[in-house]
Amino acid sequence: MKNLTTTIFLLLAVLFTACNSNKKAANSADDMQAVPVGPSFNADSAYFFCEKQCDFGPRIMNSEAHEKCGEWIMSKFKQYGLSVIPQQATLNGFDGTPLKSTNIIASYKPELTTRILLCAHWDSRPWADNDPDSANWKKPVLAANDGASGVAVMIEIARLLSKDTTKLDFGIDFICFDAEDWGVPQWSTEQYDGDSWALGAQYWSKNPHKQGYEARFGILLDMVGGQGAQFYKESMSLQYAKGIVDKVWAAANTVGYGSFFPDKEGGMITDDHIPVNENAKIPTIDIIPFYPDCQQSNFGPTWHTVNDDMQHIDKNTLKAVGQTVIQVLYSEK
């Protein structure tokens, strides 16, 4: 999953499309409520949802664990009263492997036309190709943070919505993208290919679950439970949807988690938000950690290693991200 890049080509492409995307951006940071609003995000509950996904084992494509976990995710969204659509497709991996992919779309108030998109990927990296021990490079990643954490935050938000008597006057689509983490491994002789990542998001962005689907904006949650995580402003998000970045960072400050969301810019990242912006034309940002001083990876020490497990999940991080998203949702007008 994901790659930091600073190519001039990407910058030019983004600058060309950013103006149109930002025209769609809804309320700015100036519209953010000055006091905390909405229900209290339960980090213990989100941690439990993260752990339950990991109990299936690595959710790598075409595996039994993947199929069983997908069924569990759909059952939880249904339990909390959401309408669920499994979008199935066979996608081709970088090496030609047919991947049985299922994007899971769970909709709150599906009858409403005004919508907000929340998304995360739910598959696991098949190879721990960034592990410090080369003996682990072809072992699967449990993906507690890199996958399960984002889905867990979304399920907890869905649970809170099901219990809250406040009636939001817009719909929310929770999309769990599949086949995100099948990108070319570092040990492969294949040339790096940015299009080998985010396959499920690429498919959905060109084949939305509803014809003509639109949303005010989108927020991608990626690796939102790691220890010591801070969420810098991702550069592609700033180019595509600066207004939404400002909105989210203002929300974090309002609910007391500004230290998790520093007013600093991180790197450019190839992730699920890229095809959503480019193909679906929905201004979408990426909440993703940036570790500027970590030698192992700017994504943190457990990224694409066998150590991406529940022992390295921090409830404080889950709380900071979850409460921030709640603030964004309940500040919408």
Phi and psi in degrees as GROMACS dihedral restraints (atoms count N, CA, C in turn):
[ dihedral_restraints ]
;  ai    aj    ak    al  type     phi  dphi    fc
    3     4     5     6     1    66.5    20    10
    4     5     6     7     1   147.6    20    10
    6     7     8     9     1  -151.6    20    10
    7     8     9    10     1   138.0    20    10
    9    10    11    12     1   -84.7    20    10
   10    11    12    13     1   130.3    20    10
   12    13    14    15     1  -143.8    20    10
   13    14    15    16     1   150.5    20    10
   15    16    17    18     1  -131.2    20    10
   16    17    18    19     1    32.8    20    10
   18    19    20    21     1   -71.5    20    10
   19    20    21    22     1   143.4    20    10
   21    22    23    24     1   -63.0    20    10
   22    23    24    25     1   -34.4    20    10
   24    25    26    27     1   -58.8    20    10
   25    26    27    28     1   -45.9    20    10
   27    28    29    30     1   -63.0    20    10
   28    29    30    31     1   -40.4    20    10
   30    31    32    33     1   -60.7    20    10
   31    32    33    34     1   -46.1    20    10
   33    34    35    36     1   -64.4    20    10
   34    35    36    37     1   -40.9    20    10
   36    37    38    39     1   -64.2    20    10
   37    38    39    40     1   -41.3    20    10
   39    40    41    42     1   -69.4    20    10
   40    41    42    43     1   -42.6    20    10
   42    43    44    45     1   -59.7    20    10
   43    44    45    46     1   -32.7    20    10
   45    46    47    48     1   -66.8    20    10
   46    47    48    49     1   -37.3    20    10
   48    49    50    51     1   -97.9    20    10
   49    50    51    52     1   -15.0    20    10
   51    52    53    54     1   -61.8    20    10
   52    53    54    55     1   -38.6    20    10
   54    55    56    57     1   -59.9    20    10
   55    56    57    58     1   -47.3    20    10
   57    58    59    60     1   -63.6    20    10
   58    59    60    61     1   -40.4    20    10
   60    61    62    63     1   -64.8    20    10
   61    62    63    64     1   -43.8    20    10
   63    64    65    66     1   -68.9    20    10
   64    65    66    67     1   -21.2    20    10
   66    67    68    69     1   -63.7    20    10
   67    68    69    70     1   -27.3    20    10
   69    70    71    72     1   -83.5    20    10
   70    71    72    73     1   -14.8    20    10
   72    73    74    75     1   -58.8    20    10
   73    74    75    76     1   135.2    20    10
   75    76    77    78     1   -81.1    20    10
   76    77    78    79     1  -149.1    20    10
   78    79    80    81     1   -49.9    20    10
   79    80    81    82     1   143.9    20    10
   81    82    83    84     1   -86.6    20    10
   82    83    84    85     1  -178.3    20    10
   84    85    86    87     1   -61.1    20    10
   85    86    87    88     1   -25.0    20    10
   87    88    89    90     1   -64.5    20    10
   88    89    90    91     1   -21.2    20    10
   90    91    92    93     1   -90.6    20    10
   91    92    93    94     1    -2.6    20    10
   93    94    95    96     1   -65.2    20    10
   94    95    96    97     1   136.0    20    10
   96    97    98    99     1   -58.6    20    10
   97    98    99   100     1   139.0    20    10
   99   100   101   102     1   -79.2    20    10
  100   101   102   103     1   -11.4    20    10
  102   103   104   105     1  -127.6    20    10
  103   104   105   106     1   156.7    20    10
  105   106   107   108     1   -59.8    20    10
  106   107   108   109     1   138.0    20    10
  108   109   110   111     1  -134.0    20    10
  109   110   111   112     1   159.6    20    10
  111   112   113   114     1    89.2    20    10
  112   113   114   115     1   172.6    20    10
  114   115   116   117     1   -70.6    20    10
  115   116   117   118     1   162.9    20    10
  117   118   119   120     1   -80.6    20    10
  118   119   120   121     1   124.3    20    10
  120   121   122   123     1   -70.8    20    10
  121   122   123   124     1   129.8    20    10
  123   124   125   126     1   -96.0    20    10
  124   125   126   127     1   104.2    20    10
  126   127   128   129     1   -68.9    20    10
  127   128   129   130     1   -31.7    20    10
  129   130   131   132     1   -63.0    20    10
  130   131   132   133     1   -40.8    20    10
  132   133   134   135     1   -65.6    20    10
  133   134   135   136     1   -45.3    20    10
  135   136   137   138     1   -62.3    20    10
  136   137   138   139     1   -40.5    20    10
  138   139   140   141     1   -59.9    20    10
  139   140   141   142     1   -42.4    20    10
  141   142   143   144     1   -61.3    20    10
  142   143   144   145     1   -44.3    20    10
  144   145   146   147     1   -64.8    20    10
  145   146   147   148     1   -33.8    20    10
  147   148   149   150     1   -66.7    20    10
  148   149   150   151     1   -45.6    20    10
  150   151   152   153     1   -63.4    20    10
  151   152   153   154     1   -39.8    20    10
  153   154   155   156     1   -61.2    20    10
  154   155   156   157     1   -38.7    20    10
  156   157   158   159     1   -64.0    20    10
  157   158   159   160     1   -42.2    20    10
  159   160   161   162     1   -68.3    20    10
  160   161   162   163     1   -25.7    20    10
  162   163   164   165     1   -61.5    20    10
  163   164   165   166     1   -22.7    20    10
  165   166   167   168     1   -75.9    20    10
  166   167   168   169     1   -14.6    20    10
  168   169   170   171     1    94.0    20    10
  169   170   171   172     1  -174.1    20    10
  171   172   173   174     1   -59.8    20    10
  172   173   174   175     1   127.7    20    10
  174   175   176   177     1   -92.8    20    10
  175   176   177   178     1    59.2    20    10
  177   178   179   180     1   -79.2    20    10
  178   179   180   181     1   153.4    20    10
  180   181   182   183     1   -57.3    20    10
  181   182   183   184     1   144.1    20    10
  183   184   185   186     1    67.6    20    10
  184   185   186   187     1    19.3    20    10
  186   187   188   189     1  -108.3    20    10
  187   188   189   190     1   160.3    20    10
  189   190   191   192     1   -64.9    20    10
  190   191   192   193     1   -38.9    20    10
  192   193   194   195     1   -60.8    20    10
  193   194   195   196     1   -39.9    20    10
  195   196   197   198     1   -61.2    20    10
  196   197   198   199     1   -47.1    20    10
  198   199   200   201     1   -66.2    20    10
  199   200   201   202     1   -43.3    20    10
  201   202   203   204     1   -68.1    20    10
  202   203   204   205     1   -38.7    20    10
  204   205   206   207     1   -66.8    20    10
  205   206   207   208     1   -39.6    20    10
  207   208   209   210     1   -59.3    20    10
  208   209   210   211     1   -41.5    20    10
  210   211   212   213     1   -64.1    20    10
  211   212   213   214     1   -38.4    20    10
  213   214   215   216     1   -66.3    20    10
  214   215   216   217     1   -44.2    20    10
  216   217   218   219     1   -58.9    20    10
  217   218   219   220     1   -46.4    20    10
  219   220   221   222     1   -62.3    20    10
  220   221   222   223     1   -39.3    20    10
  222   223   224   225     1   -64.7    20    10
  223   224   225   226     1   -35.0    20    10
  225   226   227   228     1   -69.6    20    10
  226   227   228   229     1   -44.5    20    10
  228   229   230   231     1   -62.1    20    10
  229   230   231   232     1   -39.8    20    10
  231   232   233   234     1   -64.8    20    10
  232   233   234   235     1   -39.1    20    10
  234   235   236   237     1   -57.6    20    10
  235   236   237   238     1   -33.2    20    10
  237   238   239   240     1   -95.9    20    10
  238   239   240   241     1    19.7    20    10
  240   241   242   243     1    84.9    20    10
  241   242   243   244     1    13.0    20    10
  243   244   245   246     1   -91.3    20    10
  244   245   246   247     1   152.1    20    10
  246   247   248   249     1   -83.9    20    10
  247   248   249   250     1   128.6    20    10
  249   250   251   252     1  -117.9    20    10
  250   251   252   253     1   131.3    20    10
  252   253   254   255     1  -122.6    20    10
  253   254   255   256     1   118.7    20    10
  255   256   257   258     1   -87.6    20    10
  256   257   258   259     1   117.9    20    10
  258   259   260   261     1   -98.2    20    10
  259   260   261   262     1   103.5    20    10
  261   262   263   264     1   -99.7    20    10
  262   263   264   265     1   142.1    20    10
  264   265   266   267     1  -160.9    20    10
  265   266   267   268     1   150.2    20    10
  267   268   269   270     1   -97.9    20    10
  268   269   270   271     1   116.4    20    10
  270   271   272   273     1  -111.1    20    10
  271   272   273   274     1   155.2    20    10
  273   274   275   276     1  -100.2    20    10
  274   275   276   277     1   124.9    20    10
  276   277   278   279     1   -71.7    20    10
  277   278   279   280     1   170.3    20    10
  279   280   281   282     1   -58.1    20    10
  280   281   282   283     1   -27.4    20    10
  282   283   284   285     1   -98.0    20    10
  283   284   285   286     1    10.0    20    10
  285   286   287   288     1    89.4    20    10
  286   287   288   289     1    -1.4    20    10
  288   289   290   291     1   -65.9    20    10
  289   290   291   292     1   126.0    20    10
  291   292   293   294     1   -71.8    20    10
  292   293   294   295     1   126.7    20    10
  294   295   296   297     1  -112.0    20    10
  295   296   297   298     1   120.1    20    10
  297   298   299   300     1   -80.2    20    10
  298   299   300   301     1    99.1    20    10
  300   301   302   303     1  -103.4    20    10
  301   302   303   304     1   143.6    20    10
  303   304   305   306     1  -135.5    20    10
  304   305   306   307     1   108.1    20    10
  306   307   308   309     1   -80.6    20    10
  307   308   309   310     1   129.1    20    10
  309   310   311   312     1  -102.8    20    10
  310   311   312   313     1   116.2    20    10
  312   313   314   315     1  -110.7    20    10
  313   314   315   316     1   115.6    20    10
  315   316   317   318     1  -115.8    20    10
  316   317   318   319     1   123.9    20    10
  318   319   320   321     1  -116.2    20    10
  319   320   321   322     1   126.8    20    10
  321   322   323   324     1   -94.2    20    10
  322   323   324   325     1   125.7    20    10
  324   325   326   327     1    52.7    20    10
  325   326   327   328     1    61.4    20    10
  327   328   329   330     1   -63.8    20    10
  328   329   330   331     1   -15.8    20    10
  330   331   332   333     1   -77.9    20    10
  331   332   333   334     1   -16.5    20    10
  333   334   335   336     1   -84.5    20    10
  334   335   336   337     1   142.8    20    10
  336   337   338   339     1   -86.7    20    10
  337   338   339   340     1   -28.2    20    10
  339   340   341   342     1   -80.4    20    10
  340   341   342   343     1   121.8    20    10
  342   343   344   345     1  -138.7    20    10
  343   344   345   346     1   156.1    20    10
  345   346   347   348     1  -124.8    20    10
  346   347   348   349     1   143.1    20    10
  348   349   350   351     1  -108.6    20    10
  349   350   351   352     1   126.6    20    10
  351   352   353   354     1  -117.0    20    10
  352   353   354   355     1   137.6    20    10
  354   355   356   357     1  -148.6    20    10
  355   356   357   358     1   159.8    20    10
  357   358   359   360     1  -161.4    20    10
  358   359   360   361     1   164.6    20    10
  360   361   362   363     1  -102.2    20    10
  361   362   363   364     1   151.3    20    10
  363   364   365   366     1  -118.0    20    10
  364   365   366   367     1    -4.6    20    10
  366   367   368   369     1   -85.0    20    10
  367   368   369   370     1   161.9    20    10
  369   370   371   372     1  -103.8    20    10
  370   371   372   373     1   151.1    20    10
  372   373   374   375     1   -67.7    20    10
  373   374   375   376     1   126.4    20    10
  375   376   377   378     1   -70.8    20    10
  376   377   378   379     1   -17.8    20    10
  378   379   380   381     1  -135.3    20    10
  379   380   381   382     1   128.7    20    10
  381   382   383   384     1   -83.7    20    10
  382   383   384   385     1    63.7    20    10
  384   385   386   387     1   -79.5    20    10
  385   386   387   388     1    -0.7    20    10
  387   388   389   390     1  -112.4    20    10
  388   389   390   391     1    12.5    20    10
  390   391   392   393     1   -68.2    20    10
  391   392   393   394     1   140.7    20    10
  393   394   395   396     1   -63.7    20    10
  394   395   396   397     1   -20.1    20    10
  396   397   398   399     1  -101.3    20    10
  397   398   399   400     1   114.5    20    10
  399   400   401   402     1   -61.9    20    10
  400   401   402   403     1   -20.4    20    10
  402   403   404   405     1   -66.3    20    10
  403   404   405   406     1   -17.0    20    10
  405   406   407   408     1   -98.4    20    10
  406   407   408   409     1    -1.2    20    10
  408   409   410   411     1   -61.7    20    10
  409   410   411   412     1   -25.6    20    10
  411   412   413   414     1  -108.6    20    10
  412   413   414   415     1    14.5    20    10
  414   415   416   417     1   -89.0    20    10
  415   416   417   418     1   149.3    20    10
  417   418   419   420     1   -73.0    20    10
  418   419   420   421     1   157.3    20    10
  420   421   422   423     1   -98.7    20    10
  421   422   423   424     1   132.6    20    10
  423   424   425   426     1   -65.6    20    10
  424   425   426   427     1   -32.9    20    10
  426   427   428   429     1    64.8    20    10
  427   428   429   430     1    48.1    20    10
  429   430   431   432     1   -65.9    20    10
  430   431   432   433     1   -45.0    20    10
  432   433   434   435     1   -88.6    20    10
  433   434   435   436     1   -49.3    20    10
  435   436   437   438     1   -82.0    20    10
  436   437   438   439     1    69.9    20    10
  438   439   440   441     1   142.2    20    10
  439   440   441   442     1   -68.8    20    10
  441   442   443   444     1   -65.3    20    10
  442   443   444   445     1   -34.4    20    10
  444   445   446   447     1   -63.8    20    10
  445   446   447   448     1   -43.4    20    10
  447   448   449   450     1   -64.6    20    10
  448   449   450   451     1   -42.0    20    10
  450   451   452   453     1   -64.4    20    10
  451   452   453   454     1   -40.3    20    10
  453   454   455   456     1   -61.1    20    10
  454   455   456   457     1   -43.0    20    10
  456   457   458   459     1   -61.9    20    10
  457   458   459   460     1   -41.0    20    10
  459   460   461   462     1   -67.2    20    10
  460   461   462   463     1   -40.7    20    10
  462   463   464   465     1   -64.2    20    10
  463   464   465   466     1   -39.6    20    10
  465   466   467   468     1   -65.4    20    10
  466   467   468   469     1   -39.5    20    10
  468   469   470   471     1   -62.7    20    10
  469   470   471   472     1   -41.4    20    10
  471   472   473   474     1   -62.1    20    10
  472   473   474   475     1   -40.0    20    10
  474   475   476   477     1   -62.4    20    10
  475   476   477   478     1   -43.6    20    10
  477   478   479   480     1   -65.0    20    10
  478   479   480   481     1   -40.0    20    10
  480   481   482   483     1   -62.0    20    10
  481   482   483   484     1   -36.2    20    10
  483   484   485   486     1   -68.6    20    10
  484   485   486   487     1   -24.1    20    10
  486   487   488   489     1   -99.5    20    10
  487   488   489   490     1   -16.2    20    10
  489   490   491   492     1   -82.2    20    10
  490   491   492   493     1   134.2    20    10
  492   493   494   495     1   -82.9    20    10
  493   494   495   496     1   -13.0    20    10
  495   496   497   498     1   -66.0    20    10
  496   497   498   499     1   131.3    20    10
  498   499   500   501     1  -101.4    20    10
  499   500   501   502     1   101.8    20    10
  501   502   503   504     1   -67.0    20    10
  502   503   504   505     1   141.5    20    10
  504   505   506   507     1   -98.2    20    10
  505   506   507   508     1    29.6    20    10
  507   508   509   510     1  -146.8    20    10
  508   509   510   511     1   162.0    20    10
  510   511   512   513     1   -94.4    20    10
  511   512   513   514     1   159.8    20    10
  513   514   515   516     1  -129.6    20    10
  514   515   516   517     1   132.0    20    10
  516   517   518   519     1  -110.6    20    10
  517   518   519   520     1   121.4    20    10
  519   520   521   522     1   -98.0    20    10
  520   521   522   523     1   115.1    20    10
  522   523   524   525     1  -114.6    20    10
  523   524   525   526     1   121.0    20    10
  525   526   527   528     1   -95.8    20    10
  526   527   528   529     1   104.2    20    10
  528   529   530   531     1   -78.5    20    10
  529   530   531   532     1   141.4    20    10
  531   532   533   534     1  -103.9    20    10
  532   533   534   535     1   169.6    20    10
  534   535   536   537     1    54.2    20    10
  535   536   537   538     1    35.4    20    10
  537   538   539   540     1   -80.3    20    10
  538   539   540   541     1   -35.2    20    10
  540   541   542   543     1  -104.0    20    10
  541   542   543   544     1    31.1    20    10
  543   544   545   546     1   -98.4    20    10
  544   545   546   547     1    19.0    20    10
  546   547   548   549     1   -64.1    20    10
  547   548   549   550     1   159.0    20    10
  549   550   551   552     1   -51.8    20    10
  550   551   552   553     1   122.8    20    10
  552   553   554   555     1   -72.2    20    10
  553   554   555   556     1   156.5    20    10
  555   556   557   558     1   -63.9    20    10
  556   557   558   559     1   -28.7    20    10
  558   559   560   561     1   -84.1    20    10
  559   560   561   562     1    -6.7    20    10
  561   562   563   564     1   -72.8    20    10
  562   563   564   565     1   151.5    20    10
  564   565   566   567     1   -82.8    20    10
  565   566   567   568     1    -8.3    20    10
  567   568   569   570     1   -68.3    20    10
  568   569   570   571     1   145.2    20    10
  570   571   572   573     1   -69.5    20    10
  571   572   573   574     1   143.6    20    10
  573   574   575   576     1   -57.2    20    10
  574   575   576   577     1   137.0    20    10
  576   577   578   579     1  -139.1    20    10
  577   578   579   580     1   111.5    20    10
  579   580   581   582     1   -60.5    20    10
  580   581   582   583     1   -27.9    20    10
  582   583   584   585     1   -76.1    20    10
  583   584   585   586     1    -5.7    20    10
  585   586   587   588     1   -79.8    20    10
  586   587   588   589     1    -7.9    20    10
  588   589   590   591     1  -100.3    20    10
  589   590   591   592     1   164.3    20    10
  591   592   593   594     1    55.5    20    10
  592   593   594   595     1    43.7    20    10
  594   595   596   597     1   -67.4    20    10
  595   596   597   598     1   -40.2    20    10
  597   598   599   600     1   -64.9    20    10
  598   599   600   601     1   -41.0    20    10
  600   601   602   603     1   -67.0    20    10
  601   602   603   604     1   -38.3    20    10
  603   604   605   606     1   -59.8    20    10
  604   605   606   607     1   -43.8    20    10
  606   607   608   609     1   -65.2    20    10
  607   608   609   610     1   -49.4    20    10
  609   610   611   612     1   -62.5    20    10
  610   611   612   613     1   -39.5    20    10
  612   613   614   615     1   -63.8    20    10
  613   614   615   616     1   -23.9    20    10
  615   616   617   618     1   -99.8    20    10
  616   617   618   619     1   -15.5    20    10
  618   619   620   621     1  -137.1    20    10
  619   620   621   622     1    66.1    20    10
  621   622   623   624     1   -59.7    20    10
  622   623   624   625     1   156.1    20    10
  624   625   626   627     1   -67.0    20    10
  625   626   627   628     1   -19.4    20    10
  627   628   629   630     1  -131.2    20    10
  628   629   630   631     1   133.0    20    10
  630   631   632   633     1   -60.6    20    10
  631   632   633   634     1   131.9    20    10
  633   634   635   636     1    74.0    20    10
  634   635   636   637     1    20.0    20    10
  636   637   638   639     1   -57.1    20    10
  637   638   639   640     1   135.3    20    10
  639   640   641   642     1  -135.2    20    10
  640   641   642   643     1   152.3    20    10
  642   643   644   645     1  -143.4    20    10
  643   644   645   646     1   150.0    20    10
  645   646   647   648     1   -57.3    20    10
  646   647   648   649     1   -47.5    20    10
  648   649   650   651     1  -164.5    20    10
  649   650   651   652     1   171.1    20    10
  651   652   653   654     1  -132.4    20    10
  652   653   654   655     1   152.9    20    10
  654   655   656   657     1  -129.4    20    10
  655   656   657   658     1   120.6    20    10
  657   658   659   660     1   -94.5    20    10
  658   659   660   661     1   130.7    20    10
  660   661   662   663     1  -109.4    20    10
  661   662   663   664     1   112.8    20    10
  663   664   665   666     1  -134.7    20    10
  664   665   666   667     1   119.5    20    10
  666   667   668   669     1    58.1    20    10
  667   668   669   670     1    59.7    20    10
  669   670   671   672     1  -106.6    20    10
  670   671   672   673     1    25.2    20    10
  672   673   674   675     1  -134.8    20    10
  673   674   675   676     1    11.0    20    10
  675   676   677   678     1   -77.6    20    10
  676   677   678   679     1   150.9    20    10
  678   679   680   681     1   -65.6    20    10
  679   680   681   682     1   137.0    20    10
  681   682   683   684     1    69.5    20    10
  682   683   684   685     1    16.2    20    10
  684   685   686   687     1   -74.2    20    10
  685   686   687   688     1   140.4    20    10
  687   688   689   690     1  -131.0    20    10
  688   689   690   691     1   144.9    20    10
  690   691   692   693     1  -111.3    20    10
  691   692   693   694     1    95.6    20    10
  693   694   695   696     1   -75.3    20    10
  694   695   696   697     1   162.9    20    10
  696   697   698   699     1   -75.8    20    10
  697   698   699   700     1   109.1    20    10
  699   700   701   702     1   -68.1    20    10
  700   701   702   703     1   134.8    20    10
  702   703   704   705     1   -63.7    20    10
  703   704   705   706     1   -40.6    20    10
  705   706   707   708     1   -66.0    20    10
  706   707   708   709     1   -35.6    20    10
  708   709   710   711     1   -62.9    20    10
  709   710   711   712     1   -40.7    20    10
  711   712   713   714     1   -63.9    20    10
  712   713   714   715     1   -37.1    20    10
  714   715   716   717     1   -70.9    20    10
  715   716   717   718     1   -43.1    20    10
  717   718   719   720     1   -80.7    20    10
  718   719   720   721     1   -37.8    20    10
  720   721   722   723     1  -152.4    20    10
  721   722   723   724     1    61.1    20    10
  723   724   725   726     1   -59.2    20    10
  724   725   726   727     1   -36.8    20    10
  726   727   728   729     1   -60.4    20    10
  727   728   729   730     1   -35.6    20    10
  729   730   731   732     1   -74.8    20    10
  730   731   732   733     1   -38.3    20    10
  732   733   734   735     1   -57.2    20    10
  733   734   735   736     1   -48.4    20    10
  735   736   737   738     1   -60.2    20    10
  736   737   738   739     1   -40.8    20    10
  738   739   740   741     1   -60.6    20    10
  739   740   741   742     1   -47.6    20    10
  741   742   743   744     1   -67.6    20    10
  742   743   744   745     1   -42.6    20    10
  744   745   746   747     1   -68.0    20    10
  745   746   747   748     1   -34.0    20    10
  747   748   749   750     1   -65.7    20    10
  748   749   750   751     1   -39.6    20    10
  750   751   752   753     1   -62.2    20    10
  751   752   753   754     1   -42.2    20    10
  753   754   755   756     1   -59.6    20    10
  754   755   756   757     1   -42.2    20    10
  756   757   758   759     1   -64.8    20    10
  757   758   759   760     1   -40.1    20    10
  759   760   761   762     1   -63.3    20    10
  760   761   762   763     1   -39.0    20    10
  762   763   764   765     1   -92.2    20    10
  763   764   765   766     1     7.8    20    10
  765   766   767   768     1    88.0    20    10
  766   767   768   769     1    19.3    20    10
  768   769   770   771     1  -119.3    20    10
  769   770   771   772     1    30.3    20    10
  771   772   773   774     1   -60.9    20    10
  772   773   774   775     1   -27.6    20    10
  774   775   776   777     1   -66.5    20    10
  775   776   777   778     1   -24.2    20    10
  777   778   779   780     1   -81.7    20    10
  778   779   780   781     1   -19.1    20    10
  780   781   782   783     1  -123.6    20    10
  781   782   783   784     1    71.4    20    10
  783   784   785   786     1   -65.1    20    10
  784   785   786   787     1   152.5    20    10
  786   787   788   789     1   -82.5    20    10
  787   788   789   790     1    64.7    20    10
  789   790   791   792     1  -138.4    20    10
  790   791   792   793     1   151.9    20    10
  792   793   794   795     1   -95.1    20    10
  793   794   795   796     1   135.1    20    10
  795   796   797   798     1   -96.3    20    10
  796   797   798   799     1  -154.6    20    10
  798   799   800   801     1   -90.7    20    10
  799   800   801   802     1   178.6    20    10
  801   802   803   804     1   -88.0    20    10
  802   803   804   805     1   136.6    20    10
  804   805   806   807     1  -131.3    20    10
  805   806   807   808     1   131.5    20    10
  807   808   809   810     1   -83.5    20    10
  808   809   810   811     1   113.2    20    10
  810   811   812   813     1  -153.5    20    10
  811   812   813   814     1  -177.7    20    10
  813   814   815   816     1   -60.5    20    10
  814   815   816   817     1   -24.4    20    10
  816   817   818   819     1   -70.7    20    10
  817   818   819   820     1   -19.9    20    10
  819   820   821   822     1   -65.5    20    10
  820   821   822   823     1   -55.3    20    10
  822   823   824   825     1   -65.4    20    10
  823   824   825   826     1   -29.5    20    10
  825   826   827   828     1   -63.9    20    10
  826   827   828   829     1   -40.8    20    10
  828   829   830   831     1   -69.8    20    10
  829   830   831   832     1   -49.0    20    10
  831   832   833   834     1   -74.3    20    10
  832   833   834   835     1   -40.1    20    10
  834   835   836   837     1   -97.8    20    10
  835   836   837   838     1   -47.6    20    10
  837   838   839   840     1   -83.0    20    10
  838   839   840   841     1   -13.3    20    10
  840   841   842   843     1    60.6    20    10
  841   842   843   844     1    32.5    20    10
  843   844   845   846     1  -103.7    20    10
  844   845   846   847     1   119.1    20    10
  846   847   848   849     1   -62.8    20    10
  847   848   849   850     1   111.5    20    10
  849   850   851   852     1  -131.7    20    10
  850   851   852   853     1   135.2    20    10
  852   853   854   855     1  -111.6    20    10
  853   854   855   856     1   164.3    20    10
  855   856   857   858     1  -115.9    20    10
  856   857   858   859     1   115.4    20    10
  858   859   860   861     1   -89.1    20    10
  859   860   861   862     1   105.8    20    10
  861   862   863   864     1  -146.2    20    10
  862   863   864   865     1   140.2    20    10
  864   865   866   867     1   -73.7    20    10
  865   866   867   868     1   156.0    20    10
  867   868   869   870     1  -137.5    20    10
  868   869   870   871     1   121.8    20    10
  870   871   872   873     1  -112.9    20    10
  871   872   873   874     1    89.8    20    10
  873   874   875   876     1   -64.9    20    10
  874   875   876   877     1   -22.9    20    10
  876   877   878   879     1  -108.5    20    10
  877   878   879   880     1    10.0    20    10
  879   880   881   882     1   -88.5    20    10
  880   881   882   883     1   118.8    20    10
  882   883   884   885     1   -67.6    20    10
  883   884   885   886     1   -33.8    20    10
  885   886   887   888     1   -65.7    20    10
  886   887   888   889     1   -43.3    20    10
  888   889   890   891     1  -173.7    20    10
  889   890   891   892     1   146.5    20    10
  891   892   893   894     1   -67.3    20    10
  892   893   894   895     1   -11.2    20    10
  894   895   896   897     1   -92.3    20    10
  895   896   897   898     1     3.6    20    10
  897   898   899   900     1   107.8    20    10
  898   899   900   901     1   164.8    20    10
  900   901   902   903     1   -71.0    20    10
  901   902   903   904     1   -17.3    20    10
  903   904   905   906     1  -100.2    20    10
  904   905   906   907     1    -2.7    20    10
  906   907   908   909     1   -60.4    20    10
  907   908   909   910     1   122.3    20    10
  909   910   911   912     1    55.4    20    10
  910   911   912   913     1    41.4    20    10
  912   913   914   915     1  -128.4    20    10
  913   914   915   916     1   169.4    20    10
  915   916   917   918     1   -73.7    20    10
  916   917   918   919     1    -5.9    20    10
  918   919   920   921     1   -91.4    20    10
  919   920   921   922     1     5.9    20    10
  921   922   923   924     1   -79.5    20    10
  922   923   924   925     1    75.8    20    10
  924   925   926   927     1  -130.1    20    10
  925   926   927   928     1  -179.2    20    10
  927   928   929   930     1   -66.4    20    10
  928   929   930   931     1   -22.6    20    10
  930   931   932   933     1   -65.2    20    10
  931   932   933   934     1   -19.3    20    10
  933   934   935   936     1  -109.1    20    10
  934   935   936   937     1    16.5    20    10
  936   937   938   939     1   -95.4    20    10
  937   938   939   940     1   134.3    20    10
  939   940   941   942     1  -114.4    20    10
  940   941   942   943     1   120.3    20    10
  942   943   944   945     1   -61.8    20    10
  943   944   945   946     1   -30.0    20    10
  945   946   947   948     1   -63.6    20    10
  946   947   948   949     1   -37.7    20    10
  948   949   950   951     1   -68.2    20    10
  949   950   951   952     1   -45.1    20    10
  951   952   953   954     1   -57.5    20    10
  952   953   954   955     1   -42.4    20    10
  954   955   956   957     1   -63.8    20    10
  955   956   957   958     1   -45.1    20    10
  957   958   959   960     1   -60.0    20    10
  958   959   960   961     1   -45.0    20    10
  960   961   962   963     1   -72.2    20    10
  961   962   963   964     1   -46.7    20    10
  963   964   965   966     1   -61.6    20    10
  964   965   966   967     1   -43.9    20    10
  966   967   968   969     1   -68.3    20    10
  967   968   969   970     1   -33.7    20    10
  969   970   971   972     1   -63.5    20    10
  970   971   972   973     1   -44.1    20    10
  972   973   974   975     1   -65.7    20    10
  973   974   975   976     1   -40.6    20    10
  975   976   977   978     1   -56.7    20    10
  976   977   978   979     1   -43.9    20    10
  978   979   980   981     1   -62.1    20    10
  979   980   981   982     1   -41.3    20    10
  981   982   983   984     1   -61.0    20    10
  982   983   984   985     1   -47.6    20    10
  984   985   986   987     1   -63.1    20    10
  985   986   987   988     1   -46.1    20    10
  987   988   989   990     1   -81.3    20    10
  988   989   990   991     1    -3.6    20    10
  990   991   992   993     1   -95.4    20    10
  991   992   993   994     1    -9.1    20    10
  993   994   995   996     1   -67.2    20    10
  994   995   996   997     1   143.3    20    10
